[in-house]
Amino acid sequence: MMTAERLDRDALTAVQGRRLTELVSAIYRRNTFYTRKFDDAGLVLERLQFPRDLERLPLTTKAELNADQAANPPWGTALTEPLERYTRYCQTSSTTGRPLRWIDTNESWQFLLDCWKAVYRGARVGPGDRVFFPFSFGPFLGFWAGFEAGTQMGLHCIPGGGMSSQIRLALIESVGATVVCCTPTYALRLAEIAEHEHPLRPLAESTVRLLIVAGEPGGSIPPTRERIERNWGARVIDHHGLTEVGPVSFECWEAPGYLHVNEGQFIAEVLDPASGRTLDISTTQPGLQFFTGNKLDGSITGKAGHVYNKRFGLCLETQHFPDSPNKANFPTTILRPDEKYNSRTVFAFGVSK
């Protein structure tokens, strides 16, 4: 079966529309939380066509879910199945307040595992790799799903919970781990301990060829990423996700430093909650570059005297993949003298209802 990462745009859009239609139909009148939100938004689900009508679906915030759980403890009302069908419990890290409790059925847990499989495929991890998880395996989702997804893919997964950093380093060496899954800061911490305690056995000479990191922004911050790669002598692959849905984006081996939305499982939307403005982009280009506006510093003034400070704007640029001329498996960017170049991109602005 062809994975979603390899579908052309039209086929992928059709899959997204079908799956979203099935999802909203499955939860309406079964999930109290979302039935209330759909009714409050005045939606008639039979009239919606996805992904065209994506903007009509109401947004959900973590604050809403937390408030729902506080009013209906302990699980809230965002449950679609009978309680006895839920088999998994996780919770958020609570770095910004009360932890959000999240429970999964076997089926919804499998969805998270399938999201993780896309991370592995993008990182070129497969059977024959020995993956080490220096992770506590507590109620934080973390790498729970990564461990189980790996076993389903035929990876040799090794848990590292309940160990000191020294024992974890010794285990990496003794079993010949090829992949390590951890946070960026812990990758740096392990490197510091290895350098201090084993100066004659550089970590860069270990069997580890790849680190898959998450949970913190360091994997996509160039100085941090470069430091990890230098200390370990291995590639860093970043990804991000949420306790509620698992991995949302992932980095691929061919384009270091860039995160791809896992479009086989998610649809990305750009909107301005204050005004309701939305933007849909369709293009014949294979890639989309997202510029965050991090370097805006207030020195530019726009319409009506508005000052553009950090992240006051964003830019979405359709293009070919970076370094395409040097990647044989990327769509070509070479234009021969007798060839014509045509590209079409449509930016469609709207207002959410």
C-alpha positions in Angstrom: 0.0 0.0 0.0 1.3 3.5 -0.9 2.0 5.6 2.2 0.4 9.1 2.3 3.8 10.8 1.9 4.0 9.4 -1.6 0.5 10.4 -2.9 0.1 13.2 -5.4 -1.7 16.3 -4.3 -5.1 15.5 -5.8 -5.1 12.0 -4.3 -4.0 13.3 -0.9 -6.7 15.9 -0.9 -9.3 13.3 -1.7 -8.0 11.1 1.2 -8.1 14.0 3.6 -11.6 15.0 2.6 -12.9 11.4 3.0 -11.3 10.8 6.4 -12.4 14.1 7.8 -16.0 13.5 6.7 -15.9 10.1 8.3 -14.4 11.6 11.5 -17.0 14.3 12.1 -19.8 11.9 11.2 -18.5 9.4 13.7 -18.3 11.8 16.7 -21.5 13.8 16.1 -24.2 12.8 18.7 -21.7 10.4 20.3 -19.2 12.8 21.6 -20.9 15.3 23.9 -18.2 17.9 23.8 -18.0 18.1 20.0 -21.7 17.7 19.5 -22.2 20.8 21.6 -19.5 22.7 19.6 -21.0 21.7 16.2 -24.5 22.7 17.3 -23.3 26.0 18.7 -21.7 26.7 15.4 -24.9 26.0 13.5 -23.3 23.2 11.4 -25.4 20.9 9.2 -22.8 18.2 8.7 -24.6 16.7 5.6 -24.0 19.9 3.7 -20.3 20.1 4.4 -17.6 19.1 1.9 -14.1 18.6 3.1 -11.5 19.9 3.0 -13.3 22.8 1.3 -15.4 23.6 4.4 -12.6 23.1 6.9 -12.8 26.7 8.0 -16.4 26.2 9.2 -15.4 23.7 11.9 -15.1 25.4 15.3 -11.6 25.7 16.9 -10.8 23.8 20.0 -8.3 25.1 22.6 -6.5 23.3 25.4 -8.2 25.7 27.8 -11.6 24.5 26.7 -10.6 20.8 27.2 -9.2 21.6 30.7 -12.3 23.5 31.7 -14.5 20.6 30.5 -12.5 18.2 32.6 -12.7 20.5 35.6 -16.5 20.7 35.2 -16.9 17.0 34.5 -14.1 15.2 36.3 -12.0 13.3 35.7 -12.2 12.7 31.9 -14.5 15.5 30.7 -17.1 15.0 28.0 -14.8 14.7 24.9 -15.3 10.9 24.8 -16.8 9.2 21.8 -16.8 5.6 23.0 -18.2 3.9 26.2 -15.7 4.4 29.1 -15.0 0.6 29.3 -13.4 0.7 25.8 -10.6 3.1 26.9 -7.3 1.3 27.6 -4.6 4.0 27.7 -3.9 6.9 30.0 -1.6 9.8 29.4 -1.4 13.4 30.5 0.3 16.6 29.4 3.5 17.8 31.1 1.6 20.6 32.9 4.3 23.2 32.2 1.7 25.8 31.6 -0.9 24.8 34.2 -3.1 21.9 35.2 -2.2 18.7 33.3 -4.7 17.6 30.6 -5.8 14.0 31.2 -6.1 12.0 28.0 -7.4 8.5 27.5 -7.4 6.4 24.3 -9.1 3.3 23.0 -7.0 0.6 21.2 -8.2 2.2 17.9 -7.3 5.8 18.8 -3.9 4.6 20.2 -3.2 2.9 16.9 -3.7 6.3 15.2 -0.9 7.7 17.3 1.3 4.7 16.4 0.6 5.3 12.7 1.7 8.9 13.1 4.9 7.8 14.6 5.6 5.4 11.7 5.7 8.4 9.4 8.4 9.9 11.6 10.4 6.7 11.3 9.9 6.5 7.5 11.0 10.1 7.1 14.1 9.4 9.2 15.1 6.3 7.2 14.6 4.0 10.3 13.6 0.5 9.6 14.1 -3.2 10.4 17.7 -3.8 11.5 17.8 -0.6 13.5 18.2 -0.9 17.3 16.3 2.0 18.9 17.1 3.1 22.5 14.6 5.1 24.6 16.2 6.9 27.6 12.7 7.9 28.7 11.0 7.5 32.1 7.8 5.9 30.6 5.6 7.7 33.1 2.1 9.2 32.3 3.6 11.8 29.9 3.0 10.6 26.3 6.6 11.2 25.2 8.0 8.2 23.5 5.4 5.6 24.6 3.9 5.7 21.1 7.3 5.7 19.4 8.3 2.5 21.2 5.2 0.6 20.2 5.2 1.9 16.7 8.8 0.7 16.3 7.9 -2.8 17.4 5.1 -2.9 14.8 7.6 -1.9 12.1 10.1 -4.5 13.1 12.5 -2.2 14.9 14.4 -3.6 17.9 13.2 -1.3 20.7 15.0 -1.1 24.0 13.5 0.7 27.0 15.7 2.8 29.2 13.4 3.8 32.0 14.4 3.8 35.6 18.1 4.1 34.9 20.9 6.6 35.6 22.5 8.4 32.7 25.7 6.4 33.2 23.8 3.1 33.0 22.0 4.3 29.9 25.2 5.2 28.2 26.6 1.8 29.1 23.6 0.1 27.6 23.8 2.1 24.4 27.3 0.7 24.0 26.7 -2.8 25.0 23.7 -3.4 22.7 25.0 -1.4 19.8 22.1 1.0 19.6 21.8 2.8 16.2 19.0 5.2 17.0 18.3 7.2 20.2 14.9 8.9 20.9 15.1 11.6 23.6 14.7 15.3 24.2 17.4 17.7 22.9 18.6 18.7 26.3 18.9 15.1 27.4 21.0 14.3 24.3 23.3 17.1 25.4 23.4 15.9 29.0 24.3 12.4 27.9 27.1 13.8 25.8 28.4 15.8 28.7 28.5 12.8 31.0 30.1 10.7 28.3 32.9 13.2 27.8 33.5 13.6 31.5 33.6 9.9 32.4 35.0 8.4 29.3 37.2 10.9 27.6 39.1 8.3 25.7 35.9 6.8 24.2 34.3 9.6 22.3 30.5 9.3 22.0 30.9 10.3 18.3 32.6 6.9 17.8 29.6 4.9 19.1 27.2 2.9 17.0 24.5 5.6 17.1 23.9 7.1 13.7 20.7 9.0 14.4 18.9 10.9 17.2 15.1 11.5 17.0 14.3 14.4 19.3 11.1 16.0 20.5 9.5 17.7 23.4 11.6 20.9 23.1 12.5 23.3 20.3 16.2 22.5 20.4 16.1 20.1 17.5 15.2 22.9 15.1 17.5 25.5 16.6 20.7 25.4 14.4 23.3 26.0 17.2 21.7 23.4 19.5 21.2 20.9 16.7 24.8 21.3 15.5 26.1 20.8 19.0 24.2 17.5 19.4 25.3 16.2 16.0 28.9 17.1 16.7 29.0 15.5 20.1 27.2 12.3 19.0 28.7 12.1 15.4 25.1 11.4 14.3 22.2 13.1 12.5 19.4 14.8 14.4 15.8 14.4 13.2 13.2 16.6 14.8 9.5 16.3 15.1 6.7 17.8 17.2 3.4 16.5 18.4 0.6 16.7 21.1 -0.6 14.4 23.8 -4.1 14.4 22.2 -3.0 13.4 18.7 0.6 12.2 18.6 3.2 13.4 16.1 1.9 16.3 13.9 5.1 17.1 11.9 8.4 15.4 11.2 11.7 16.0 9.5 12.9 13.9 6.6 16.4 12.7 6.0 16.6 14.4 2.6 15.8 18.0 3.9 17.5 18.6 7.3 16.1 21.5 9.3 12.6 21.4 7.8 9.5 20.0 9.4 6.8 18.5 7.2 3.2 18.4 8.3 2.1 14.8 8.4 -0.6 15.4 5.8 -1.6 11.8 5.8 -3.2 12.4 9.2 -3.5 16.2 9.5 -4.7 19.2 7.5 -2.8 22.5 8.1 -4.8 25.7 8.2 -3.8 29.3 8.4 -6.2 31.7 10.1 -6.5 34.9 12.1 -8.8 34.2 15.0 -9.4 37.9 15.7 -10.7 38.8 12.2 -11.8 35.3 11.0 -9.6 35.6 7.9 -8.5 32.3 6.4 -6.0 31.3 3.7 -6.1 28.2 1.5 -3.2 27.5 -0.8 -3.2 25.1 -3.8 -0.1 24.8 -5.9 1.6 22.6 -8.5 4.9 23.1 -6.6 6.0 20.2 -4.5 6.9 22.2 -1.4 5.9 25.0 0.9 8.4 27.2 2.9 7.1 28.8 6.1 8.8 31.9 7.3 7.8 32.8 10.9 8.7 36.5 11.1 11.1 35.9 14.0 13.4 38.7 12.8 10.8 41.4 12.6 11.9 43.9 15.2 9.5 46.9 15.1 11.6 48.8 12.6 9.0 48.4 9.8 5.7 50.2 9.7 2.9 49.0 7.6 -0.6 50.1 6.7 -2.4 52.5 9.1 0.8 53.0 11.0 0.9 49.4 12.4 4.4 48.5 13.7 5.6 45.0 12.8 7.1 43.4 15.8 8.5 39.9 16.2 6.1 37.3 14.7 3.5 39.9 13.7 3.5 38.3 10.2 4.3 35.1 8.3 5.1 34.2 4.8 4.2 31.0 2.9 6.3 30.5 -0.2 5.6 27.6 -2.6 8.7 26.2 -4.1 10.7 23.1 -4.9 12.5 21.3 -2.0 15.8 22.7 -0.8 18.9 21.2 -2.4 16.9 19.6 -5.1 19.7 19.5 -7.7 21.7 17.3 -5.4 18.8 14.9 -4.5 18.0 12.4 -7.2 14.7 11.4 -5.5 13.4 15.0 -5.4 11.4 16.6 -8.2 13.9 18.0 -10.6 14.6 21.7 -10.8 16.7 21.4 -14.0 15.3 23.3 -17.0 16.7 22.3 -20.4 17.2 24.8 -23.2 14.2 23.4 -25.2 11.9 23.1 -22.2 9.3 25.5 -20.7 8.7 26.1 -17.1 5.1 26.5 -15.8 3.9 26.8 -12.2 0.6 27.7 -10.8 -0.2 28.7 -7.2 -3.6 30.0 -6.0 -3.9 31.9 -2.7 -7.6 31.9 -1.7 -8.6 34.2 1.1 -11.9 33.8 3.0 -13.6 34.5 6.3 -14.5 31.7 8.7 -18.2 31.6 9.5 
